[in-house]
Protein backbone atom coordinates (compact mmCIF):
# COMPACT_ATOMS: atom_id res chain seq x y z
CA UNK A 1 0.00 0.00 0.00
CA UNK A 2 1.41 3.36 -1.04
CA UNK A 3 1.61 6.49 1.03
CA UNK A 4 -1.38 8.10 -0.71
CA UNK A 5 -3.54 5.04 -0.10
CA UNK A 6 -2.62 5.17 3.55
CA UNK A 7 -3.54 8.82 3.72
CA UNK A 8 -6.85 8.06 2.05
CA UNK A 9 -7.39 5.16 4.42
CA UNK A 10 -6.64 7.35 7.38
CA UNK A 11 -8.97 10.18 6.40
CA UNK A 12 -11.56 8.75 4.02
CA UNK A 13 -12.98 5.46 5.26
CA UNK A 14 -14.65 4.99 8.63
CA UNK A 15 -12.69 2.67 10.95
CA UNK A 16 -13.31 -1.03 10.35
CA UNK A 17 -14.62 -1.49 13.86
CA UNK A 18 -17.39 1.08 13.23
CA UNK A 19 -18.41 -0.75 10.09
CA UNK A 20 -18.38 -4.05 12.02
CA UNK A 21 -20.53 -2.63 14.80
CA UNK A 22 -23.12 -1.21 12.41
CA UNK A 23 -23.28 -4.46 10.44
CA UNK A 24 -23.63 -6.52 13.61
CA UNK A 25 -26.38 -4.34 15.02
CA UNK A 26 -28.36 -4.78 11.82
CA UNK A 27 -27.66 -8.52 11.50
CA UNK A 28 -28.62 -9.22 15.10
CA UNK A 29 -31.86 -7.27 14.77
CA UNK A 30 -32.93 -9.63 11.99
CA UNK A 31 -31.44 -12.75 13.63
CA UNK A 32 -33.31 -12.03 16.87
CA UNK A 33 -36.57 -11.48 15.00
CA UNK A 34 -36.00 -14.71 13.06
CA UNK A 35 -36.27 -12.86 9.75
CA UNK A 36 -34.09 -12.94 6.65
CA UNK A 37 -32.28 -9.58 6.19
CA UNK A 38 -34.32 -8.47 3.19
CA UNK A 39 -37.69 -9.43 4.69
CA UNK A 40 -38.77 -5.95 5.68
CA UNK A 41 -38.07 -4.51 2.25
CA UNK A 42 -39.91 -7.38 0.59
CA UNK A 43 -42.94 -6.99 2.86
CA UNK A 44 -42.94 -3.23 2.30
CA UNK A 45 -42.92 -3.62 -1.46
CA UNK A 46 -45.80 -6.08 -1.38
CA UNK A 47 -47.84 -3.84 0.90
CA UNK A 48 -47.19 -0.71 -1.15
CA UNK A 49 -48.40 -2.54 -4.22
CA UNK A 50 -51.57 -3.62 -2.42
CA UNK A 51 -52.21 -0.09 -1.15
CA UNK A 52 -51.92 1.54 -4.57
CA UNK A 53 -55.60 1.06 -5.33
CA UNK A 54 -56.71 3.17 -2.35
CA UNK A 55 -56.53 6.87 -3.26
CA UNK A 56 -56.95 8.07 0.34
CA UNK A 57 -53.69 6.44 1.45
CA UNK A 58 -50.42 8.34 1.41
CA UNK A 59 -48.14 5.58 0.18
CA UNK A 60 -45.08 7.82 0.41
CA UNK A 61 -45.53 7.93 4.19
CA UNK A 62 -45.76 4.18 4.77
CA UNK A 63 -43.37 3.28 7.53
CA UNK A 64 -42.34 -0.27 8.30
CA UNK A 65 -39.93 -1.65 10.90
CA UNK A 66 -39.13 -4.59 13.16
CA UNK A 67 -39.76 -4.34 16.87
CA UNK A 68 -39.42 -6.73 19.76
CA UNK A 69 -42.45 -8.69 20.79
CA UNK A 70 -43.51 -10.33 24.03
CA UNK A 71 -45.24 -13.33 22.53
CA UNK A 72 -43.46 -14.00 19.26
CA UNK A 73 -39.83 -13.84 18.14
CA UNK A 74 -40.33 -10.48 16.52
CA UNK A 75 -42.98 -8.16 15.17
CA UNK A 76 -43.21 -6.14 11.97
CA UNK A 77 -44.98 -2.85 12.55
CA UNK A 78 -46.50 -0.95 9.65
CA UNK A 79 -47.81 2.60 9.74
CA UNK A 80 -50.17 3.52 6.93
CA UNK A 81 -51.00 7.25 6.91
CA UNK A 82 -54.25 8.55 5.43
CA UNK A 83 -53.92 11.52 3.03
CA UNK A 84 -54.82 14.94 4.34
CA UNK A 85 -57.91 16.61 2.87
CA UNK B 1 -22.75 -21.58 45.97
CA UNK B 2 -25.03 -20.50 43.14
CA UNK B 3 -22.23 -20.59 40.58
CA UNK B 4 -21.25 -24.18 41.19
CA UNK B 5 -22.02 -25.80 37.84
CA UNK B 6 -20.64 -23.59 35.08
CA UNK B 7 -21.02 -24.31 31.37
CA UNK B 8 -18.63 -22.63 28.96
CA UNK B 9 -20.02 -22.27 25.47
CA UNK B 10 -19.72 -20.04 22.38
CA UNK B 11 -21.66 -21.16 19.31
CA UNK B 12 -18.65 -20.65 17.04
CA UNK B 13 -15.71 -23.03 17.30
CA UNK B 14 -12.12 -22.04 17.90
CA UNK B 15 -12.79 -18.99 20.08
CA UNK B 16 -11.11 -20.44 23.18
CA UNK B 17 -13.75 -22.36 25.15
CA UNK B 18 -11.38 -25.14 26.21
CA UNK B 19 -8.60 -22.66 26.99
CA UNK B 20 -10.89 -20.58 29.19
CA UNK B 21 -12.29 -23.71 30.87
CA UNK B 22 -8.86 -25.23 31.58
CA UNK B 23 -7.40 -21.97 32.87
CA UNK B 24 -10.26 -20.81 35.07
CA UNK B 25 -10.65 -24.33 36.50
CA UNK B 26 -6.89 -24.46 37.20
CA UNK B 27 -6.94 -21.00 38.80
CA UNK B 28 -9.72 -22.01 41.20
CA UNK B 29 -7.98 -25.28 42.08
CA UNK B 30 -4.75 -23.33 42.75
CA UNK B 31 -6.70 -21.35 45.33
CA UNK B 32 -7.64 -24.58 47.09
CA UNK B 33 -11.11 -25.23 45.67
CA UNK B 34 -11.94 -28.73 44.55
CA UNK B 35 -12.71 -28.50 40.85
CA UNK B 36 -13.73 -30.90 38.10
CA UNK B 37 -13.72 -29.97 34.41
CA UNK B 38 -16.01 -32.07 32.22
CA UNK B 39 -15.23 -32.22 28.51
CA UNK B 40 -18.66 -32.41 26.85
CA UNK B 41 -17.28 -32.29 23.31
CA UNK B 42 -17.87 -35.97 22.57
CA UNK B 43 -15.92 -37.18 19.54
CA UNK B 44 -13.65 -34.11 19.44
CA UNK B 45 -12.00 -34.05 22.82
CA UNK B 46 -9.48 -31.28 23.45
CA UNK B 47 -9.65 -30.22 27.07
CA UNK B 48 -7.18 -33.02 27.96
CA UNK B 49 -4.62 -31.43 25.62
CA UNK B 50 -4.86 -27.95 27.13
CA UNK B 51 -4.29 -29.50 30.56
CA UNK B 52 -1.56 -31.84 29.29
CA UNK B 53 -3.44 -34.93 30.52
CA UNK B 54 -3.95 -36.82 27.25
CA UNK B 55 -1.66 -39.68 28.28
CA UNK B 56 -3.44 -40.35 31.56
CA UNK B 57 -6.91 -41.13 30.27
CA UNK B 58 -8.26 -44.62 30.93
CA UNK B 59 -12.03 -44.12 31.08
CA UNK B 60 -14.19 -41.37 29.58
CA UNK B 61 -17.65 -39.89 30.01
CA UNK B 62 -19.27 -42.45 27.70
CA UNK B 63 -17.98 -45.28 29.93
CA UNK B 64 -19.72 -43.50 32.80
CA UNK B 65 -22.97 -43.14 30.85
CA UNK B 66 -22.83 -46.82 29.85
CA UNK B 67 -22.36 -47.80 33.50
CA UNK B 68 -18.91 -49.32 32.96
CA UNK B 69 -17.45 -47.18 35.78
CA UNK B 70 -18.86 -44.68 38.30
CA UNK B 71 -18.02 -41.01 37.53
CA UNK B 72 -15.32 -40.80 40.18
CA UNK B 73 -13.42 -43.68 38.69
CA UNK B 74 -13.25 -41.99 35.29
CA UNK B 75 -11.78 -38.76 36.69
CA UNK B 76 -8.19 -37.96 35.72
CA UNK B 77 -6.23 -36.23 38.45
CA UNK B 78 -4.30 -33.19 37.22
CA UNK B 79 -0.55 -33.70 37.27
CA UNK B 80 0.35 -30.24 38.62
CA UNK B 81 -2.58 -28.71 40.38
CA UNK B 82 -3.94 -30.41 43.46
CA UNK B 83 -7.75 -30.54 43.69
CA UNK B 84 -8.19 -30.42 39.90
CA UNK B 85 -9.81 -33.30 38.00
CA UNK B 86 -10.81 -33.90 34.39
CA UNK B 87 -13.70 -36.01 33.16
CA UNK B 88 -12.60 -36.62 29.55
CA UNK B 89 -14.88 -36.80 26.53
CA UNK B 90 -14.90 -39.95 24.44
CA UNK B 91 -12.94 -39.64 21.23
CA UNK B 92 -14.67 -42.43 19.30
CA UNK B 93 -18.39 -41.79 19.86
CA UNK B 94 -20.60 -38.89 18.77
CA UNK B 95 -22.78 -36.32 20.51
CA UNK B 96 -25.76 -38.69 20.78
CA UNK B 97 -23.79 -40.89 23.23
CA UNK B 98 -24.45 -38.45 26.08
CA UNK B 99 -28.00 -37.15 26.50
CA UNK B 100 -28.94 -34.12 28.63
CA UNK B 101 -30.37 -36.39 31.34
CA UNK B 102 -27.11 -38.42 31.39
CA UNK B 103 -25.03 -35.31 32.06
CA UNK B 104 -27.53 -34.08 34.66
CA UNK B 105 -27.12 -37.43 36.46
CA UNK B 106 -23.30 -37.29 36.34
CA UNK B 107 -23.30 -33.70 37.64
CA UNK B 108 -25.66 -34.66 40.45
CA UNK B 109 -23.34 -37.48 41.49
CA UNK B 110 -20.34 -35.13 41.52
CA UNK B 111 -22.07 -32.07 43.00
CA UNK B 112 -21.47 -32.79 46.68
CA UNK B 113 -17.83 -33.75 46.16
CA UNK B 114 -16.70 -30.58 44.37
CA UNK B 115 -16.78 -26.82 44.87
CA UNK B 116 -16.93 -26.15 41.13
CA UNK B 117 -18.01 -28.26 38.16
CA UNK B 118 -17.05 -26.84 34.75
CA UNK B 119 -18.65 -28.16 31.57
CA UNK B 120 -16.73 -27.43 28.35
CA UNK B 121 -19.44 -27.32 25.67
CA UNK B 122 -18.95 -28.38 22.05
CA UNK B 123 -19.22 -25.70 19.36
CA UNK B 124 -22.51 -25.46 17.54
CA UNK B 125 -26.08 -25.16 18.75
CA UNK B 126 -27.25 -28.73 18.30
CA UNK B 127 -27.81 -31.57 20.77
CA UNK B 128 -24.26 -31.52 22.18
CA UNK B 129 -24.65 -27.86 23.12
CA UNK B 130 -28.04 -28.53 24.69
CA UNK B 131 -26.62 -31.43 26.71
CA UNK B 132 -23.76 -29.26 28.00
CA UNK B 133 -26.02 -26.37 29.00
CA UNK B 134 -28.81 -28.39 30.66
CA UNK B 135 -27.14 -29.10 34.06
CA UNK B 136 -25.57 -25.62 34.38
CA UNK B 137 -26.44 -23.02 37.04
CA UNK B 138 -24.27 -20.45 35.28
CA UNK B 139 -23.42 -20.12 31.60
CA UNK B 140 -20.37 -18.33 30.27
CA UNK B 141 -20.33 -17.36 26.60
CA UNK B 142 -16.85 -16.91 25.17
CA UNK B 143 -16.64 -14.60 22.14
CA UNK B 144 -13.81 -13.09 20.14
CA UNK B 145 -14.27 -9.43 19.16
CA UNK B 146 -15.13 -10.33 15.58
CA UNK B 147 -18.27 -10.56 13.46
CA UNK B 148 -18.98 -14.29 13.20
CA UNK B 149 -18.16 -15.02 16.81
CA UNK B 150 -20.43 -12.25 18.11
CA UNK B 151 -23.29 -13.24 15.86
CA UNK B 152 -23.03 -16.86 17.01
CA UNK B 153 -22.77 -15.79 20.65
CA UNK B 154 -26.03 -13.90 20.25
CA UNK B 155 -27.70 -17.05 18.88
CA UNK B 156 -26.48 -19.00 21.91
CA UNK B 157 -27.88 -16.34 24.24
CA UNK B 158 -31.26 -16.64 22.51
CA UNK B 159 -31.21 -20.43 22.82
CA UNK B 160 -30.32 -20.26 26.52
CA UNK B 161 -33.27 -17.95 27.02
CA UNK B 162 -35.54 -20.40 25.19
CA UNK B 163 -34.22 -23.16 27.48
CA UNK B 164 -35.16 -20.93 30.44
CA UNK B 165 -31.58 -20.78 31.61
CA UNK B 166 -30.12 -17.72 33.34
CA UNK B 167 -28.68 -15.10 30.98
CA UNK B 168 -25.08 -16.03 30.09
CA UNK B 169 -22.14 -13.98 31.26
CA UNK B 170 -19.67 -12.81 28.61
CA UNK B 171 -15.95 -13.43 28.34
CA UNK B 172 -14.32 -11.55 25.47
CA UNK B 173 -11.27 -13.55 24.42
CA UNK B 174 -8.29 -12.62 22.23
CA UNK B 175 -8.84 -8.89 22.21
CA UNK B 176 -5.83 -7.25 20.58
CA UNK B 177 -5.27 -3.78 22.11
CA UNK B 178 -3.16 -2.68 19.15
CA UNK B 179 -5.87 -3.54 16.63
CA UNK B 180 -8.43 -1.81 18.85
CA UNK B 181 -6.27 1.32 19.00
CA UNK B 182 -6.03 1.35 15.21
CA UNK B 183 -9.82 1.18 14.95
CA UNK B 184 -9.58 -2.18 13.17
CA UNK B 185 -11.06 -4.33 15.94
CA UNK B 186 -14.26 -3.93 17.96
CA UNK B 187 -13.48 -2.68 21.45
CA UNK B 188 -15.08 -3.83 24.71
CA UNK B 189 -17.77 -1.15 24.65
CA UNK B 190 -18.69 -1.96 21.03
CA UNK B 191 -19.15 -5.63 21.90
CA UNK B 192 -21.24 -4.79 24.96
CA UNK B 193 -23.44 -2.42 22.93
CA UNK B 194 -24.13 -5.19 20.46
CA UNK B 195 -24.52 -8.14 22.86
CA UNK B 196 -25.77 -6.42 26.03
CA UNK B 197 -24.60 -9.09 28.52
CA UNK B 198 -22.96 -9.01 31.93
CA UNK B 199 -19.21 -8.88 31.35
CA UNK B 200 -17.09 -11.39 33.28
CA UNK B 201 -13.69 -10.74 31.73
CA UNK B 202 -11.66 -9.54 28.76
CA UNK B 203 -8.71 -11.78 27.92
CA UNK B 204 -6.10 -10.08 25.73
CA UNK B 205 -4.31 -11.68 22.80
CA UNK B 206 -1.20 -13.36 24.20
CA UNK B 207 1.53 -14.40 21.78
CA UNK B 208 2.69 -17.09 24.20
CA UNK B 209 -0.69 -18.85 24.35
CA UNK B 210 0.14 -21.23 21.50
CA UNK B 211 3.23 -22.41 23.33
CA UNK B 212 1.35 -22.90 26.63
CA UNK B 213 -1.17 -25.05 24.78
CA UNK B 214 1.56 -26.91 22.89
CA UNK B 215 3.19 -27.76 26.19
CA UNK B 216 -0.09 -28.63 27.90
CA UNK B 217 0.51 -26.01 30.57
CA UNK B 218 -2.35 -23.60 31.34
CA UNK B 219 -1.38 -19.90 31.11
CA UNK B 220 -2.61 -19.19 34.67
CA UNK B 221 0.42 -21.11 35.97
CA UNK B 222 2.69 -18.36 34.64
CA UNK B 223 2.94 -15.04 36.43
CA UNK B 224 4.26 -13.33 33.30
CA UNK B 225 1.37 -14.32 31.01
CA UNK B 226 -0.93 -11.34 30.31
CA UNK B 227 -3.80 -13.66 29.33
CA UNK B 228 -3.10 -15.81 32.39
CA UNK B 229 -3.45 -12.80 34.67
CA UNK B 230 -6.92 -11.94 33.39
CA UNK B 231 -7.95 -15.63 33.46
CA UNK B 232 -6.97 -15.72 37.15
CA UNK B 233 -9.06 -12.58 37.64
CA UNK B 234 -12.05 -14.27 36.00
CA UNK B 235 -11.72 -16.99 38.65
CA UNK B 236 -11.69 -14.31 41.35
CA UNK B 237 -14.82 -12.71 39.91
CA UNK B 238 -16.57 -16.11 39.96
CA UNK B 239 -15.77 -16.17 43.67
CA UNK B 240 -17.61 -12.87 44.00
CA UNK B 241 -14.55 -10.62 44.28
CA UNK B 242 -14.82 -7.21 42.71
CA UNK B 243 -11.75 -7.19 40.45
CA UNK B 244 -11.94 -4.37 37.87
CA UNK B 245 -12.22 -5.57 34.27
CA UNK B 246 -9.50 -4.14 31.98
CA UNK B 247 -10.72 -2.31 28.86
CA UNK B 248 -7.34 -2.68 27.10
CA UNK B 249 -7.42 0.74 25.55
CA UNK B 250 -3.96 1.03 24.12
CA UNK B 251 -3.07 4.52 23.07
CA UNK B 252 -0.91 4.58 20.02
CA UNK B 253 2.04 6.89 20.38
CA UNK B 254 2.59 9.69 17.89
CA UNK B 255 5.62 7.79 16.62
CA UNK B 256 3.49 4.65 16.02
CA UNK B 257 1.07 6.74 13.96
CA UNK B 258 3.88 8.30 11.92
CA UNK B 259 5.44 4.89 11.32
CA UNK B 260 2.12 3.56 10.09
CA UNK B 261 1.55 6.50 7.81
CA UNK B 262 4.98 6.15 6.24
CA UNK B 263 4.69 2.41 5.86
CA UNK B 264 7.50 1.22 8.11
CA UNK B 265 5.26 -1.16 10.04
Interface residues (C-beta under 8 A of the other chain):
Chain A: X1 X2 X3 X6 X7 X10 X15 X16 X17 X18 X20 X21 X23 X24 X25 X27 X28 X31 X32
Chain B: X146 X147 X150 X151 X154 X155 X158 X180 X182 X183 X184 X185 X186 X187 X190 X193 X194 X260 X261 X262 X263
